[in-house]
Amino acid sequence: MNAMTRTVPATMAAVLLTGHGGPEKLVYRTNVKVPSPAPGEVLVKVSACGMNNTDVWVRQGAYGTEEDAAAVSTWRRQGNTLVFPRIQGTDTVGTIIAVGEGVPPDRIGERVMVDFSIYNRDDDSLADIDYMGHGRDGGYAEYQTVPAQNAHVVDTDMSDVELATFCCAYLTGEQMLERASLKAGERVLVTGASGGVGSGIVQLARARGAIPYAVVGKGKEQAVLDIGAEAVITRGVADLPRAVAEVTGGQPIDVVADLVGGAIFNDLLRVLRPEGRYTTAGAIAGPVVQLDLRTMYLKQLQLHGSSQGTRADFRRIVGYIEAKKIRPVVGGVYRLSDFHRAQADFVAKDFVGKLVVVPDAVAERPA
């Protein structure tokens, strides 16, 4: 290995995705070869990695194709880069313990948060983008190699677990708000607001000076109010537009940030003011929706699809963390060896914020 290193073992524990299918396709192994950093890369000793919906949908092959919404397909519909076995996990936090050729050796020892995006262009275009955990191995492991430029030191006293709640969810949320041009003083309705991305959007809207309203599952209302929602609506109300009007006092909704889709899609467009903006990066209640085009064109609405984020988005997230404008919402912590239970709990959605996985050796350290 042409690299400056601390002591690095030959093998590690990791969770391998071995194919599309059920949880049985996730295999915990302790004899996986530790990767070596290529030129321009660093080796990170992972201390925490947050969980995301994308992990589940990629395992299930639930992204469909443009020709067949029910087809088994992975996240990247054009030019698939997923090969099996693959180590998933986007939200890596850890310590640099080795550097590849061309990376200053004084980076060894840095605690970093990893920008998981694989940027295939020099500019900030998202037209050709991939991510760690899909196009290359991610952080559900004890070690991970990443491009040095993707490993960011964050000036914060947050723990590694807390820091691992931000990357994918908040980057996704920030790009959604950026595409919708959410401005200070505007009102935004957030669906799925108790999840990782949704709870992030509530805080990111506040960081912009906007006013977030939230749609949440029963029993999660107070938790979402506590992180900054102006008011909450319990999911499943009979008349969503009326419920929104009641909590806003009849004030208009400028932006809908939707992570749910499904049956409420057209109601969300009805909620928007004329010339309002709809932005989405998920569809946990169903990706195929009904749209009354008259609602869209008579109100002159803008509809934005969004996925991941740009380098500039990531820098803003780091800035918000360092300025303490956003805070972590940890819904649970699991050992890497208990990954099946972690993902089952993730799918059940009986939590607020983010679930985080830590290597067993980290979990066993004295507090």
N, C-alpha and C positions, 0 to 999 in steps of 0.2 A: 504494500500500500504506500503510495507516494504522498504521505501526509504527516503532519505533526500531530501527535496523539498523547492523550493520557492512556492508562491501561484499558484495553478494550478486549472483552472476551470473544471467543470464536462463535458462540451460539447464543441465542436469546429466546425468550418466550414471546409469542405473538398469536393473534387470532387470524386465521387464514380463511378468506372467502373462497370456497372451492368450486363454486358454480352458482347459477341462478336456481332459486328454490326456497325451501323453508329454512328454519333455524339450523337444521342438521347440516347445512352447507357451511356453517361457521365452525371451524375446528381450532381448538386451542392446542398449541404445540410448544414444547420447550427446547426444541433442537433446531430452530430456524437459524440459518446463517446470518450473522451480523453484517450489514452492508458496509462497504467502504466508500468514503466520499470521493467522488470524481473531481477533476479540476473545477474550481469555482464552487465547490459544495462544502458543507459542514456535516459532521455526524452529531446528532442530538441524542443525548440520553433522556428518554421520555420520562416525565414525572406525572403528567396528566393529559388526558385527551377527552374532549367533549363529544357527545353523541348527537346525531342529526337524522332527520327524516330521510335524507338522501341515502344513508347507509342501508336503510330498510328497503327503499324502492329499488336501489341497484341490486341488492340481493334477490329481490322478487322479480327483477326484470320488468318492473311495472311502468315503464315510460312509454310503451307502445311505439308505433310508427305513425307517420303522417297518413299512410294508407290504411292502417289497421290499429285503432286505439287500444285493442285488446292484445296485440302481439307482445311477445316477450322481447323486451329491448332494454338496453341500458341507457344511462343518462345522456350520453353523447350520441345522438341519432346519426349524425354525419361523421364518418371517419372514426369509428369506435376504437378506443385505445385500451379498453378493459381486457386484461388477460388473467386467467386463473392459474395458480392461486394468486390472490391479491390481498394485501393487508390494507383494510380500510382505515378510516379515522382522519378527520380533517383538522381538528382543533388542538394541535400539539403545543404543549408547553414543556420545556426541559432545559438542559444545560449542554452547551457545545463542549464535546470532549475530544474532537479531532477535526482537522481541517484538511481539505484537499489542496492540490497545487494551485498557487495564485491567491490563496486566502491568507491574510495576516495571521500568524500563529497566536497573536495576543487576543484573538477572539475566543480561544479556549478558556472555558470558565464562565462565559457569559450565560446568564439566564435569558431565554428568548421565548417569544410567542411567534409561532410560524404562520405566515401568510400562506394559506394552502393552495392558492391559485397557481396554475401553470400558465404563464402568459406567453403565448406564441407569437406576439407582436411586440415591437419596441414601444409603440404608443399605448394609450390606455383603452384601445378598442376592445370590446368584449365579443367581437365577431368570431374569434377563434381562440377559445379558452378551454382549459381542462383543469383538473384538480388532483391534488395528492390524496390517495385513497381510491383513485380511479385510473388515471393515466400513469401513475407510479405509486409505490407503496406509501401508506400513511402511518398514523400514530398509534394504532392498536397493537403496540409492540413495546419492547424495552428500548429499542434504538431505531432511529430513522435518519436517512440522509435527505438533505434539502439544499436547494441553491442558497448560497450564502446571503444573497440579497433578499431572500424570503424570511430570514431569521432576524427578528426585530427585538432589540432590547427595549423594554418598557419601564419607565421610571415610576414605579408604584410599589407600595408595601403589601399589595394583595398577595395571597397565597397562590401557589401553582394551580390548585384546583379552581380557585376563583377566576384566575386569568384564563383558564381553559374554557370558560363559559362564553367568551366573546366572539371568537374569530369568525366562524362560518355564519352563525346566526346574525350577528350584528353587521357583518360585511354585507350579507344578503339584504338585511333591512335597510342599511344605509343606501345601497344602490337603488332599492325600490323607491325610497323617498327622493333620491336624486333624480331618477327618471321622471317622477311625478312633479318635480320642482316644488316640493313642499316648502312654504315660506313661513316666517314668523307671523304669528297671529292667525294663521289658517287653522281650520279644524280638519282632523283626520280621523276616520273610523277604521279601527284595526280589528280584523277577525282573527280567531285563533290566538287571542292576546295573552293567554297564559303559557304558551309554548316558548321555545327558545327564541325564534325569530320574532314572534308577536310581542313578547315581553321586551325584547330589544327595541322594537319599533316604538313602543310606548315611550321608552326612555330617550331614544334618538329624536323623536318628535319634540320632546321637551327641550333637548339640547339645542334644537333649532329655534326655539321660541314658539313652536306650534302647540295646538291644544288637542291631545289625543283622547278619543272615546273608544271604548273597548267592548267587543263581544266575547264573552267567556262562558265556559261550562259552569254548571251549578256548583256552588261551594267554593269557587275560586275568585269570587267577586272582590273580596276584601284584599286579597293578596295583590291583585292587579291595581286596585286603588292605591295600595301602599307604594307601588313603584312609579306612580305618576299619572294614572288615568284620571281624567276629569270626572268621568262617570262611566258606569258599566251597564251593559245589557246582557241578561242571561240568555245563552244560546237556546233556540227553540221557541222564542216568542211567536205568537200567531201572526202578528203584523209588525215586521221589522221596521219599515219606514215610519210607522206611527211611534214605535218605541224609541227610535232615534230622535224624532222630533221632540218627544217628551223630555228626554234627558238634555237636549241642547237648548231647550226653551224656544224651539222653532228656528234657531239659527242654522244657516246652511252648512252642509258638509262639502268641503273643497276637494278632499282626496279620500278615496277608499284604498286601504292597504290590505289586500285579501290574501289569506293563506289557506282558505277553506274550499272555495268553489262550491261545487255540488248544487243543491236545490236552491240555495239563497242567492245565487249569482245575479239573477235579473233584479231581485229586490235591492241588491247593493247598488246597481246602476240607478234604480229609482230613487235611492237615498241621495245621490249626488245632485248638487246644484247644476243649473245650466252651465256648460263649459267646464264642468268638473273633470277630475282625472282619476282613473282607476288604474291601480298597479298590482301585479300579482307575481309571486314566486313559488306558489305551491297550490295544492288541490287535495287536501287531506280528506275532504268529504266527497270527492269525485272530480275527475278531470274533464269529463264530458258534460257540458252545461247547456241550458236553453237560454237563448238570447233573443229578445224582441228588438230587432234592428231599429224599429221606430223610436224606442227609448234612446238608443245610441245616437241616431242622426238628428232627431228633433231637438234633443238637448245639446247637440254638438259636443259630445263627450270625447275624451282621449282615453284610449286603452293601451296600457304598457305591460309587456311581458318583461320579466327580469330574472337574472340568474347570476349568482356570485356578485362580484364587484371589481372595481379597478384598484390600481395602486393608490390613487388619490383617495378613494374611499377608505382603504385600509389605514392610510396615514391619519385621516380624520378620526377613525376609531381609536387609534393610539393616543391622539391628542385628547379625545374625550375621556379616556381612561386616566391619563396623567392629570387632567384638570378636574377629575372626580365629578364629571358631568353625567357619567353612567356608572352603575354599580352591578356587581355580579348577583345573579339569582340562581343559587345552587339548589336543585331539586333532589339530589341524591348522589352518592359516591359509591362506586363498585370496584372490586378487584378485577383485573384483567381475566383471571381464571374463572370468574363468575359472569362471563360475558353474556351467556344465554339468558340468565336471569335479568341482567341489565337491559338487554334489548327487549325482552318480554315486558318489563316494567315501562320501558320507553313507549312501546306500542300501546300499552294500556292507558297512557296519558293521565295517570292519577297524580300529577305533580305540577308544580309551577316552575318555569325557568328551564334550566338545563341539567341533564344527568351527565356525570363525569366518570370516566374509567381511569384507574391508576394501576400501574404494574404492581404485582403482589409484593415485591421488595419494598416499594414505596409505602404501601399500605401497612407493612409490618414495622416501619420505623417508629421509634418513640415520638410522641407528639412534642 
